[in-house]
Amino acid sequence: MKALLLLLATVGFVSEASGAPLVTGFERFHSKAASVEGGRLLFNELGCVNCHDVKTGLPSRSGPAIAGVTARLNAAWLREFLSNPDGAHHGSGMPRMLHGYEPVDIEAAIQYLGSLKPKGSAKLKVSRHTNARRGGELFHSVGCVACHAPRKDFKLGETIPSEADFTHASVTLPELKAKTSLAHLADFLLDPLKVRPDGRMPHMGLNEDDATDIAAYLIGFESSDPRLSPEVKSIATDAVLIERGRKIVAEARCAACHELPRDVGVEKVALKGAGGACLNPDTVKGIPRYGLSKAQVDALKSFLSAPGAEWSPTEQAALTVQSLNCVACHERDGIGGPDAARKHYFEGDHNLGDTGRYPPPLTAVGRKLQTDWMQKVLAGENRVRPYLKTRMPVYGASVQHLEKVLEEADTVVSSPLPGGDDTAGRKLLGTVGGIGCITCHRWGERASLGIQALDLSNLGQRIRPEWLYEYLLNPAAYRPGTLMPSFWPGGFSSNMAILGGDTAKQIASIYSFAKSANGEPEGFPTAGSSEFELVPKDRPIVQRTFMEGVGTHAILVGFPTGVHMAYDGQKGVPALMWKGRFFDAYNTWFSRFAPFEKPLDPNVVRWPSSDRSDEKDGVRFTGYRLEPSGSPVFITMKSGARIEDRFEGIEGGLRRVLVSADLAVEPEITHPADVSVSEEPGSRKGHRSFTYLWK
């Protein structure tokens, strides 16, 4: 449909008919021809199932929480939305429930809704600072644009996707600045399930800073102080209008989709035939007016013409993942996944190819993952792909039985694997006579020897053995383009020296060893050995790394005299000083995802922390040089003047000499805590010498 190919500047695609509700799964997979499946999806996602006693078997669909709505939404926007939902939020699934009512009736309904107070009075959790630019980067990287349209005001790299590459509809956004405040939008993004428990807007695992920054970006708030953002405008209440509004809300059957008090509750309405008044575009007062497109009406009629129709486990699974829009990120059975334009925004480890950027397929996932593991994944736990920037959302109660749906759809009767040999499995996984899995895969806390593919140590808890066997025979059949080769092409082992080359026994042994949690594969360097521990003997050792308490620009210096230091190359200041063992370089040298390290000895003291930025005081770190002795001289520029900061190891401490090329520019000098500090005789302006002795 041509209209689906129109990318709007801020809100994405529109559905075929003006005013028609947008159900992304329907538009993407069922809009070209009327079908029972498409009608069933619509009947569920438009909330028809909430009013009518017709089963869909799909995750329940409800409206947002009403209590507190006037505290979090601007009254002017709410009036427009209740009068004409599509006008305030194009593509909204909310029908016109109050058509035919007078403006005073709509105001009365708002007054009544505003009288409903949420349980508790939790204070809004909003960061103290906002960074809209960072929010834009997060919006386009953590997964928001899998469902919502990327913004034209955001540029990622040099490539700008063409409009023709957007081939499926986006979940539209209203004018958020008119709808709500920065604080309330941030609070919503922090935990959408509080307001939208049906999970169609899932929990993205954002923290307070993330949520506030994304909210600032979406609203267009450029200041760094969220206290300066406008608050939601409150409404004056009137007891007479509140009572009138209660009656109107009851008449409009709002309680069919929204959680409301019992005195406005509703009963199910029986449907007669394949039609229904709701399908009429000119519905009378008291009947929801959806503004359905012809394709949507035809699909709903197809579904309603087949009462009591049964669906196979495969159909059930397909429609379930479409209703939750899992297929915005994941492929299943060759369909779904991000379109060509959105793939541009999926980032991760490019060393892993497509598997390092895109979420894994859901094909056969019901026989791939163990039940307990899948339940925890759906609950926001068991993350095994830290290299993906796109986050796996949490959908709440809507996925309560999803693992059972997928298991039933994907169950295949297959022969069980034979018993495994743990010793053989350990060797196969390793590099000493094995097939070298740890060359690319992590094992628990041990980084791989090359690219950092996912962790294999949890294989026995995560994967079902029969699926593992199928996958290892031909990984590319499961995920085209994967870098994972087959070591058993055509079912024949490439390693005949272990278990006589018996394919089934070898794979069973790999699985058995992983499940046993008994040690690690052969071939990892010995952790904690002197092989990778840096020990300064005759001259200082300088090593760059990521270090806890310093950051990503840490420059470590180990001195043979036994007292060492870390310099912060981002701020241009010394950061840590410690006595004893220096540093283990294993993770720094071998891991592409090196953790933030610590000194080998716990006896650490710190220079006073500095919150200054390069822009604030004009200090800029420009590098370091080594003197013939190996001692480092760190070089910064301040107000155009060159400042050299030299460190030398002495017995029991360090000697520090600061030299400024311009006597008018005095460097800021701080000293580490809990050491003895003395300025040496002969120090003068522009040339200061200090001795730090360990207490």
C-alpha positions as CSV (number, residue, x, y, z in Angstrom):
1,M,0.0,0.0,0.0
2,K,1.5,3.3,-1.1
3,A,0.4,5.2,2.0
4,L,2.4,2.8,4.2
5,L,5.5,3.9,2.4
6,L,5.1,7.5,3.5
7,L,7.6,8.2,6.3
8,L,6.4,11.2,8.3
9,A,8.9,13.5,9.8
10,T,8.2,12.6,13.4
11,V,5.5,10.0,13.7
12,G,6.1,7.4,11.0
13,F,3.7,5.7,8.8
14,V,-0.1,6.0,8.6
15,S,-2.6,3.3,7.8
16,E,-4.5,3.0,4.6
17,A,-7.6,5.0,5.5
18,S,-7.5,8.4,7.2
19,G,-8.5,7.8,10.8
20,A,-8.1,4.0,10.7
21,P,-6.5,2.5,13.8
22,L,-3.0,1.2,13.2
23,V,-2.3,-2.5,14.2
24,T,1.2,-3.1,13.0
25,G,0.9,-6.9,12.9
26,F,-2.2,-6.6,10.7
27,E,-0.8,-4.0,8.4
28,R,2.4,-5.9,7.9
29,F,1.2,-9.5,7.5
30,H,-2.6,-9.5,6.8
31,S,-3.8,-6.3,5.1
32,K,-3.5,-7.5,1.5
33,A,-6.3,-10.1,1.6
34,A,-9.1,-10.7,4.1
35,S,-8.4,-13.7,6.4
36,V,-9.6,-15.3,9.6
37,E,-6.1,-14.8,11.1
38,G,-6.0,-11.1,10.3
39,G,-9.5,-10.6,11.6
40,R,-8.7,-12.5,14.8
41,L,-5.6,-10.3,15.4
42,L,-7.6,-7.1,14.8
43,F,-10.5,-8.3,17.1
44,N,-8.0,-8.8,19.8
45,E,-5.8,-5.7,19.4
46,L,-8.6,-3.3,18.9
47,G,-10.2,-4.4,22.1
48,C,-13.3,-5.9,20.5
49,V,-12.7,-9.0,22.6
50,N,-13.1,-6.9,25.8
51,C,-16.7,-6.0,24.9
52,H,-17.8,-9.2,23.2
53,D,-17.7,-12.8,24.3
54,V,-15.7,-14.1,21.4
55,K,-12.4,-15.9,22.2
56,T,-9.2,-15.0,20.4
57,G,-6.7,-16.9,22.6
58,L,-4.2,-14.0,22.2
59,P,-2.6,-12.0,25.0
60,S,-5.2,-9.7,26.6
61,R,-5.4,-6.1,25.3
62,S,-6.5,-3.3,27.6
63,G,-6.4,0.4,27.8
64,P,-4.0,2.4,30.0
65,A,-4.6,3.0,33.7
66,I,-7.1,5.7,34.2
67,A,-6.5,6.6,37.8
68,G,-4.3,9.7,37.9
69,V,-4.8,10.5,34.2
70,T,-5.4,14.2,34.7
71,A,-2.2,14.5,36.8
72,R,0.0,13.1,34.0
73,L,-1.8,14.4,30.9
74,N,-2.6,18.0,29.9
75,A,-6.3,18.6,30.0
76,A,-6.4,20.3,26.6
77,W,-4.8,17.3,25.0
78,L,-7.1,14.9,26.8
79,R,-10.2,16.9,25.6
80,E,-9.0,16.6,22.0
81,F,-8.2,13.0,22.4
82,L,-11.6,12.0,23.9
83,S,-13.4,14.1,21.2
84,N,-11.4,12.7,18.3
85,P,-8.7,10.1,19.3
86,D,-7.2,9.9,15.8
87,G,-6.9,13.7,15.6
88,A,-4.8,13.8,18.8
89,H,-2.9,10.6,18.1
90,H,-3.0,9.5,14.6
91,G,-3.5,5.7,14.2
92,S,-4.6,5.3,17.8
93,G,-6.5,2.1,18.6
94,M,-8.9,4.1,20.8
95,P,-12.3,4.5,19.1
96,R,-14.5,7.5,19.3
97,M,-16.5,6.5,22.4
98,L,-18.0,9.9,23.0
99,H,-19.2,10.9,19.5
100,G,-22.7,12.4,19.7
101,Y,-22.0,13.9,23.2
102,E,-21.8,17.6,23.9
103,P,-18.5,19.3,24.8
104,V,-19.8,19.7,28.4
105,D,-20.3,15.9,28.5
106,I,-16.7,15.4,27.5
107,E,-15.6,17.9,30.2
108,A,-17.7,16.0,32.7
109,A,-16.1,12.7,31.7
110,I,-12.6,14.3,32.2
111,Q,-13.7,15.6,35.6
112,Y,-14.8,12.1,36.7
113,L,-11.7,10.5,35.4
114,G,-9.7,13.1,37.2
115,S,-11.4,12.2,40.5
116,L,-10.0,8.7,40.4
117,K,-6.7,8.7,42.3
118,P,-4.0,6.0,41.9
119,K,-3.0,3.8,44.8
120,G,-0.2,5.2,46.7
121,S,1.6,8.5,46.0
122,A,5.0,7.5,44.7
123,K,7.2,10.5,43.9
124,L,8.3,10.9,40.3
125,K,11.8,9.5,39.7
126,V,13.4,11.9,37.3
127,S,17.2,12.5,36.9
128,R,18.5,15.8,38.0
129,H,20.0,16.5,34.6
130,T,18.8,16.1,31.1
131,N,20.7,15.5,27.9
132,A,18.4,15.5,24.8
133,R,21.2,14.6,22.5
134,R,22.0,11.5,24.5
135,G,18.3,10.7,24.5
136,G,18.2,10.8,20.8
137,E,21.1,8.4,20.6
138,L,19.4,6.0,23.0
139,F,16.0,6.3,21.2
140,H,17.7,5.2,18.0
141,S,19.9,2.4,19.5
142,V,18.2,0.6,22.4
143,G,15.3,-0.7,20.2
144,C,12.7,2.1,20.2
145,V,12.9,2.5,16.5
146,A,12.1,-1.2,15.9
147,C,8.4,-0.1,16.6
148,H,8.5,3.7,16.2
149,A,9.8,5.6,13.2
150,P,13.3,7.0,13.4
151,R,13.4,10.7,13.5
152,K,14.6,12.7,10.5
153,D,16.4,15.1,12.8
154,F,18.8,12.3,13.9
155,K,21.7,11.2,11.8
156,L,23.5,7.9,12.5
157,G,26.9,7.8,10.7
158,E,27.0,8.8,7.1
159,T,24.1,6.6,5.8
160,I,20.6,8.0,5.8
161,P,17.9,5.3,5.1
162,S,15.7,6.0,2.1
163,E,11.9,6.2,2.6
164,A,11.5,3.3,0.2
165,D,13.4,1.1,2.7
166,F,10.7,1.5,5.3
167,T,8.4,-1.3,4.3
168,H,6.2,-1.7,7.4
169,A,4.2,0.6,9.6
170,S,5.5,2.3,12.7
171,V,3.7,2.7,15.9
172,T,2.8,6.4,15.8
173,L,3.5,8.9,18.5
174,P,1.3,11.9,19.4
175,E,2.6,15.4,19.9
176,L,4.1,14.5,23.3
177,K,4.9,18.1,24.3
178,A,1.2,18.9,24.1
179,K,0.2,15.6,25.8
180,T,2.3,15.5,28.9
181,S,5.3,16.9,30.8
182,L,9.0,15.9,30.7
183,A,8.7,14.5,34.3
184,H,5.6,12.3,33.5
185,L,7.0,11.1,30.2
186,A,10.3,10.1,31.9
187,D,8.3,8.3,34.7
188,F,6.3,6.4,32.0
189,L,9.4,5.4,30.1
190,L,11.1,4.2,33.3
191,D,8.3,1.7,33.8
192,P,5.6,1.7,31.1
193,L,3.9,-1.4,32.6
194,K,2.6,0.7,35.5
195,V,0.4,2.6,33.0
196,R,0.1,0.0,30.2
197,P,0.0,-3.4,31.9
198,D,-0.9,-5.1,28.6
199,G,2.7,-4.9,27.6
200,R,2.2,-3.4,24.1
201,M,4.5,-0.7,25.3
202,P,7.1,-2.9,27.1
203,H,9.7,-2.1,29.8
204,M,12.9,-1.3,28.0
205,G,15.2,-1.6,31.0
206,L,15.9,2.1,31.1
207,N,17.4,3.8,34.2
208,E,16.4,7.3,35.4
209,D,19.0,9.0,33.3
210,D,18.0,7.1,30.2
211,A,14.3,7.7,30.6
212,T,14.8,11.4,31.3
213,D,17.1,11.9,28.4
214,I,14.8,10.1,25.9
215,A,11.8,12.1,27.3
216,A,13.7,15.3,26.7
217,Y,14.5,14.3,23.2
218,L,11.0,13.3,22.3
219,I,9.5,16.5,23.8
220,G,12.2,18.7,22.4
221,F,13.5,20.0,25.8
222,E,17.0,21.4,25.3
223,S,17.9,22.6,28.8
224,S,20.0,20.5,31.1
225,D,17.8,21.3,34.1
226,P,14.5,19.3,34.1
227,R,13.1,21.6,36.8
228,L,12.7,24.2,34.0
229,S,10.3,22.1,32.0
230,P,6.6,22.9,32.1
231,E,4.4,20.9,34.4
232,V,1.1,19.3,33.5
233,K,-1.7,21.8,33.8
234,S,-4.3,20.8,36.4
235,I,-8.0,21.2,36.1
236,A,-10.6,22.7,38.4
237,T,-13.0,20.1,39.8
238,D,-16.8,20.4,40.1
239,A,-18.8,17.8,42.1
240,V,-21.9,18.1,39.8
241,L,-19.8,17.5,36.7
242,I,-18.0,14.6,38.3
243,E,-21.3,12.8,38.9
244,R,-22.5,13.6,35.4
245,G,-19.2,12.3,34.1
246,R,-19.5,9.0,36.1
247,K,-22.8,8.3,34.3
248,I,-21.3,9.2,30.9
249,V,-18.3,6.9,31.5
250,A,-20.7,4.1,32.4
251,E,-22.8,4.7,29.3
252,A,-19.8,4.7,27.1
253,R,-18.6,1.3,28.5
254,C,-15.1,2.6,29.2
255,A,-14.8,-0.1,31.8
256,A,-14.6,-2.8,29.1
257,C,-11.0,-1.8,28.4
258,H,-10.0,0.3,31.4
259,E,-9.8,-0.6,35.1
260,L,-12.5,1.5,36.7
261,P,-14.7,1.3,39.9
262,R,-17.4,-1.4,40.0
263,D,-20.2,1.2,39.8
264,V,-19.3,1.9,36.2
265,G,-18.6,-1.7,35.3
266,V,-20.0,-3.4,32.2
267,E,-21.1,-6.8,31.0
268,K,-20.1,-8.6,27.8
269,V,-22.3,-7.9,24.8
270,A,-23.3,-10.8,22.6
271,L,-22.5,-10.6,18.9
272,K,-25.0,-11.5,16.3
273,G,-23.8,-12.7,12.9
274,A,-20.7,-11.6,11.1
275,G,-21.4,-7.9,11.2
276,G,-22.0,-5.7,14.2
277,A,-22.8,-2.0,14.6
278,C,-19.1,-1.2,15.3
279,L,-18.2,-2.1,11.7
280,N,-20.5,0.7,10.4
281,P,-18.5,3.8,9.8
282,D,-21.5,5.9,10.8
283,T,-22.2,4.4,14.1
284,V,-24.9,6.0,16.3
285,K,-24.2,7.5,19.7
286,G,-23.3,4.9,22.3
287,I,-21.5,2.6,19.7
288,P,-17.7,2.9,19.3
289,R,-16.7,4.5,16.1
290,Y,-13.3,3.1,14.9
291,G,-13.0,4.6,11.4
292,L,-11.9,1.2,10.1
293,S,-10.4,0.8,6.7
294,K,-12.0,-1.5,4.1
295,A,-9.3,-4.1,4.6
296,Q,-9.9,-4.1,8.4
297,V,-13.6,-4.4,8.0
298,D,-13.3,-7.3,5.6
299,A,-10.8,-9.1,7.9
300,L,-13.1,-8.7,10.9
301,K,-16.0,-10.1,8.9
302,S,-13.9,-13.1,7.9
303,F,-13.1,-13.8,11.6
304,L,-16.7,-13.3,12.7
305,S,-18.0,-15.6,10.0
306,A,-16.0,-18.5,11.4
307,P,-17.3,-18.7,15.0
308,G,-15.6,-21.4,17.1
309,A,-12.8,-21.8,14.5
310,E,-9.8,-23.7,15.9
311,W,-6.3,-22.7,15.3
312,S,-3.2,-24.9,15.1
313,P,-0.3,-24.4,17.5
314,T,1.7,-22.9,14.6
315,E,-1.0,-20.3,13.9
316,Q,-1.4,-19.6,17.6
317,A,2.4,-18.9,18.0
318,A,2.5,-16.7,14.8
319,L,-0.4,-14.5,15.9
320,T,0.9,-14.2,19.4
321,V,4.3,-12.9,18.4
322,Q,2.6,-10.6,15.9
323,S,0.2,-9.2,18.6
324,L,3.2,-8.4,20.9
325,N,5.2,-7.2,17.9
326,C,8.1,-9.5,18.7
327,V,8.6,-9.6,14.9
328,A,9.7,-6.0,14.9
329,C,13.1,-7.3,16.1
330,H,13.1,-11.0,15.5
331,E,12.4,-13.2,12.5
332,R,10.4,-16.3,12.9
333,D,10.1,-18.9,10.1
334,G,11.5,-16.5,7.6
335,I,9.2,-13.6,8.2
336,G,9.5,-10.5,10.4
337,G,12.5,-8.7,11.7
338,P,13.5,-5.1,11.1
339,D,13.1,-3.8,7.6
340,A,16.0,-2.5,5.5
341,A,15.9,1.0,6.9
342,R,15.6,0.0,10.6
343,K,18.5,-2.5,10.3
344,H,20.7,0.6,10.1
345,Y,19.9,1.4,13.7
346,F,20.7,-2.0,15.1
347,E,24.2,-1.8,16.5
348,G,26.6,-4.1,18.3
349,D,29.9,-5.9,17.7
350,H,30.5,-5.8,13.9
351,N,33.3,-8.4,14.4
352,L,30.5,-10.9,14.9
353,G,28.8,-10.1,11.6
354,D,25.0,-9.9,11.6
355,T,24.8,-12.0,14.7
356,G,26.6,-9.2,16.6
357,R,23.9,-6.6,15.6
358,Y,20.5,-8.2,15.2
359,P,18.5,-10.1,17.8
360,P,18.4,-13.9,17.2
361,P,15.6,-15.6,15.2
362,L,12.6,-17.0,17.0
363,T,12.4,-19.9,14.6
364,A,12.0,-23.1,16.6
365,V,12.8,-21.2,19.8
366,G,10.2,-23.3,21.6
367,R,12.4,-26.4,21.1
368,K,15.6,-24.4,21.4
369,L,15.4,-22.9,24.9
370,Q,14.8,-24.7,28.1
371,T,11.4,-23.7,29.7
372,D,13.0,-22.2,32.8
373,W,15.5,-20.3,30.8
374,M,12.8,-18.8,28.5
375,Q,10.7,-17.8,31.4
376,K,13.6,-15.8,32.8
377,V,14.4,-14.3,29.5
378,L,10.8,-13.0,29.2
379,A,11.1,-11.7,32.8
380,G,14.1,-9.6,31.9
381,E,16.8,-12.0,33.2
382,N,19.4,-14.3,31.5
383,R,20.9,-11.9,29.0
384,V,23.6,-13.6,27.1
385,R,24.3,-11.2,24.3
386,P,25.8,-8.1,25.9
387,Y,27.3,-7.0,22.6
388,L,23.8,-6.1,21.3
389,K,22.8,-2.5,21.9
390,T,19.2,-3.3,21.2
391,R,17.6,-4.4,24.4
392,M,15.2,-7.3,25.0
393,P,12.1,-5.7,26.5
394,V,10.0,-7.0,29.4
395,Y,6.3,-7.4,28.5
396,G,4.9,-8.3,31.9
397,A,1.8,-10.4,32.3
398,S,1.1,-10.5,28.6
399,V,3.9,-13.2,28.1
400,Q,2.9,-15.3,31.1
401,H,2.2,-18.3,28.9
402,L,4.3,-17.5,25.8
403,E,6.8,-20.2,26.5
404,K,4.1,-22.8,26.4
405,V,2.6,-21.4,23.2
406,L,6.1,-21.6,21.5
407,E,6.9,-25.0,22.9
408,E,3.6,-26.5,21.6
409,A,4.2,-24.9,18.2
410,D,7.8,-26.0,17.9
411,T,7.8,-29.5,19.4
412,V,9.3,-32.1,17.0
413,V,9.7,-35.7,17.9
414,S,13.4,-36.5,17.5
415,S,15.7,-39.2,18.8
416,P,17.5,-38.3,22.1
417,L,21.2,-37.9,22.0
418,P,23.3,-40.6,23.5
419,G,25.1,-40.2,26.8
420,G,28.0,-37.7,26.8
421,D,31.5,-38.0,28.0
422,D,32.5,-34.9,30.1
423,T,36.2,-35.4,29.4
424,A,35.7,-35.6,25.7
425,G,33.4,-32.5,25.8
426,R,36.0,-30.5,27.6
427,K,38.6,-31.3,25.0
428,L,36.3,-30.7,22.1
429,L,35.4,-27.2,23.3
430,G,39.1,-26.3,23.8
431,T,42.1,-25.6,21.6
432,V,44.3,-28.6,22.7
433,G,43.2,-31.2,20.2
434,G,39.6,-30.0,20.1
435,I,37.6,-27.9,17.7
436,G,38.5,-24.6,19.4
437,C,35.1,-23.3,20.4
438,I,36.7,-21.0,23.0
439,T,38.5,-19.2,20.1
440,C,35.3,-17.3,19.6
441,H,33.1,-18.0,22.6
442,R,33.4,-16.8,26.1
443,W,33.2,-19.3,29.0
444,G,31.8,-17.8,32.1
445,E,34.2,-15.0,33.2
446,R,36.8,-16.1,30.8
447,A,37.0,-14.1,27.6
448,S,37.5,-16.0,24.4
449,L,40.8,-15.9,22.6
450,G,39.4,-13.9,19.7
451,I,36.0,-12.4,18.9
452,Q,33.6,-12.4,21.9
453,A,30.7,-14.5,20.8
454,L,28.1,-15.5,23.5
455,D,29.0,-17.5,26.6
456,L,28.9,-21.3,26.3
457,S,29.3,-22.1,30.0
458,N,25.4,-21.9,30.4
459,L,24.8,-24.1,27.4
460,G,23.3,-27.0,29.5
461,Q,20.9,-24.7,31.3
462,R,19.9,-22.7,28.2
463,I,19.6,-25.0,25.2
464,R,17.8,-28.3,24.6
465,P,20.2,-31.0,23.5
466,E,18.2,-32.1,20.4
467,W,18.1,-28.6,19.1
468,L,21.8,-28.2,19.7
469,Y,22.5,-31.3,17.6
470,E,20.4,-29.9,14.7
471,Y,22.0,-26.5,14.9
472,L,25.6,-27.7,15.0
473,L,25.2,-29.8,11.9
474,N,24.3,-26.7,9.8
475,P,24.4,-23.3,11.7
476,A,23.7,-21.3,8.5
477,A,20.4,-23.0,8.0
478,Y,19.2,-21.6,11.2
479,R,20.8,-18.2,10.8
480,P,21.9,-17.3,7.3
481,G,25.1,-15.2,7.3
482,T,26.3,-16.4,10.7
483,L,30.1,-16.6,11.2
484,M,29.6,-19.9,13.0
485,P,31.0,-22.8,10.8
486,S,29.9,-26.4,10.9
487,F,32.4,-28.8,12.4
488,W,30.0,-31.7,11.4
489,P,29.2,-30.9,7.8
490,G,26.6,-33.3,6.4
491,G,26.6,-35.0,9.8
492,F,30.3,-36.1,9.6
493,S,32.8,-35.0,12.2
494,S,35.8,-33.0,11.3
495,N,37.7,-34.4,14.3
496,M,38.1,-38.1,14.1
497,A,40.5,-38.3,17.0
498,I,37.8,-37.9,19.7
499,L,35.2,-40.6,20.3
500,G,36.0,-42.2,17.0
501,G,34.5,-39.2,15.2
502,D,31.0,-40.2,16.3
503,T,29.0,-37.0,15.6
504,A,26.1,-37.6,18.1
505,K,28.5,-38.7,20.9
506,Q,30.7,-35.6,20.3
507,I,27.8,-33.2,20.5
508,A,26.3,-35.0,23.4
509,S,29.7,-34.7,25.2
510,I,29.9,-31.0,24.6
511,Y,26.5,-30.6,26.1
512,S,27.2,-32.9,29.0
513,F,30.4,-31.0,29.9
514,A,28.7,-27.6,29.8
515,K,25.9,-28.9,31.9
516,S,28.2,-30.4,34.5
517,A,29.8,-27.0,35.3
518,N,33.0,-29.0,36.1
519,G,35.9,-26.8,35.1
520,E,36.6,-25.1,31.8
521,P,37.7,-26.2,28.3
522,E,41.4,-26.8,27.6
523,G,43.5,-24.0,26.1
524,F,42.7,-20.9,28.2
525,P,45.8,-19.1,29.5
526,T,46.3,-19.9,33.2
527,A,44.3,-17.2,35.1
528,G,46.2,-15.4,37.8
529,S,49.6,-16.9,36.7
530,S,52.7,-14.8,36.2
531,E,52.3,-15.3,32.5
532,F,50.1,-12.2,32.2
533,E,50.8,-10.5,35.5
534,L,52.9,-7.4,34.8
535,V,55.8,-7.2,37.2
536,P,58.1,-4.2,36.9
537,K,61.7,-5.3,37.6
538,D,64.4,-3.1,35.9
539,R,62.3,-0.2,34.7
540,P,58.7,1.1,34.9
541,I,55.9,-0.5,32.9
542,V,53.2,1.6,31.2
543,Q,49.9,0.0,30.3
544,R,46.7,1.5,29.0
545,T,43.4,-0.1,30.1
546,F,39.9,0.4,31.5
547,M,40.1,0.8,35.3
548,E,37.4,1.0,37.9
549,G,37.5,4.5,39.5
550,V,39.5,6.0,36.6
551,G,37.5,5.2,33.4
552,T,38.2,4.2,29.9
553,H,41.4,6.3,29.5
554,A,43.4,4.9,32.4
555,I,47.2,4.9,32.0
556,L,48.8,2.6,34.6
557,V,52.5,3.0,35.6
558,G,54.2,0.2,37.5
559,F,57.5,1.1,39.2
560,P,60.1,-1.5,40.4
561,T,60.2,0.3,43.7
562,G,56.7,-1.2,44.5
563,V,54.4,1.8,44.6
564,H,52.4,2.3,41.4
565,M,49.9,4.8,39.9
566,A,47.0,5.3,37.5
567,Y,46.6,8.5,35.4
568,D,43.3,9.6,34.0
569,G,44.0,10.5,30.4
570,Q,40.6,11.9,29.9
571,K,40.7,14.5,32.6
572,G,44.5,15.0,32.5
573,V,45.0,14.3,36.2
574,P,46.6,11.5,38.3
575,A,43.9,9.3,39.8
576,L,45.1,6.3,41.9
577,M,48.2,5.1,43.8
578,W,48.8,1.7,45.3
579,K,51.5,-0.4,46.9
580,G,52.3,-4.1,46.2
581,R,51.5,-6.1,43.1
582,F,50.9,-4.1,40.0
583,F,48.5,-5.4,37.3
584,D,47.2,-8.6,35.5
585,A,46.9,-7.8,31.7
586,Y,45.0,-10.9,30.6
587,N,41.6,-9.3,30.0
588,T,43.1,-6.1,28.6
589,W,45.2,-8.1,26.0
590,F,42.8,-10.9,25.1
591,S,39.2,-9.6,25.6
592,R,37.5,-7.3,23.1
593,F,35.0,-6.6,25.9
594,A,37.5,-6.0,28.7
595,P,35.9,-5.3,32.0
596,F,36.9,-2.3,34.2
597,E,39.9,-3.7,36.0
598,K,41.3,-3.2,39.5
599,P,44.9,-3.0,40.8
600,L,46.2,-6.4,42.0
601,D,46.7,-5.1,45.5
602,P,43.8,-3.7,47.6
603,N,46.0,-1.0,49.2
604,V,44.8,1.8,47.0
605,V,44.6,5.6,47.7
606,R,43.0,8.2,45.5
607,W,43.7,11.7,44.3
608,P,40.7,14.0,45.1
609,S,38.1,13.4,42.4
610,S,37.6,16.2,39.9
611,D,34.3,17.0,38.2
612,R,35.8,19.6,35.9
613,S,35.5,19.2,32.1
614,D,38.0,20.1,29.4
615,E,35.7,22.9,28.3
616,K,35.3,24.4,31.8
617,D,38.9,25.1,32.7
618,G,40.8,24.8,29.4
619,V,42.9,21.8,30.5
620,R,43.5,19.3,27.7
621,F,45.6,16.1,27.9
622,T,47.9,15.8,24.9
623,G,49.8,12.6,25.7
624,Y,52.9,11.4,27.5
625,R,56.6,10.7,26.8
626,L,59.0,8.3,28.5
627,E,62.3,9.4,29.8
628,P,65.4,7.3,29.3
629,S,64.8,5.7,32.7
630,G,61.2,4.7,31.6
631,S,59.5,7.1,33.9
632,P,56.5,8.8,32.3
633,V,56.0,12.5,31.8
634,F,52.3,13.4,31.3
635,I,51.6,16.5,29.2
636,T,48.6,18.8,29.4
637,M,47.8,22.2,27.9
638,K,46.2,24.9,30.0
639,S,45.3,28.3,28.6
640,G,47.8,27.6,25.8
641,A,50.6,26.8,28.2
642,R,52.3,23.3,28.2
643,I,52.5,21.6,31.6
644,E,54.6,18.5,32.2
645,D,53.8,16.2,35.1
646,R,56.7,13.7,35.8
647,F,56.5,10.7,38.1
648,E,59.4,8.6,39.3
649,G,59.4,5.6,41.6
650,I,61.4,5.9,44.9
651,E,61.7,3.6,47.9
652,G,58.3,3.5,49.5
653,G,56.7,6.1,47.3
654,L,56.7,8.4,44.3
655,R,58.5,11.6,43.4
656,R,56.4,14.1,41.3
657,V,57.7,17.1,39.4
658,L,55.4,19.6,37.7
659,V,56.9,22.0,35.2
660,S,54.9,24.8,33.5
661,A,56.3,26.4,30.4
662,D,54.5,29.7,31.2
663,L,55.1,31.1,34.7
664,A,51.8,33.0,34.5
665,V,49.9,29.7,34.2
666,E,50.0,27.7,37.5
667,P,48.8,24.1,37.3
668,E,46.1,22.9,39.7
669,I,47.9,20.6,42.1
670,T,46.2,18.0,44.3
671,H,47.7,15.2,46.3
672,P,46.6,11.6,47.1
673,A,44.9,11.0,50.4
674,D,46.4,9.0,53.2
675,V,50.0,9.4,52.1
676,S,52.8,11.6,53.5
677,V,53.2,14.6,51.2
678,S,56.2,16.9,51.3
679,E,57.4,19.6,48.9
680,E,61.1,19.3,48.2
681,P,63.5,22.2,48.8
682,G,64.3,24.2,45.7
683,S,60.7,24.1,44.4
684,R,59.8,27.4,42.7
685,K,57.0,28.9,40.6
686,G,56.7,26.9,37.4
687,H,58.8,24.0,38.8
688,R,57.3,22.2,41.8
689,S,58.7,19.0,43.3
690,F,56.8,16.7,45.7
691,T,57.5,13.4,47.5
692,Y,54.7,11.0,48.3
693,L,55.6,8.3,50.9
694,W,53.3,5.4,51.8
695,K,52.3,5.7,55.5
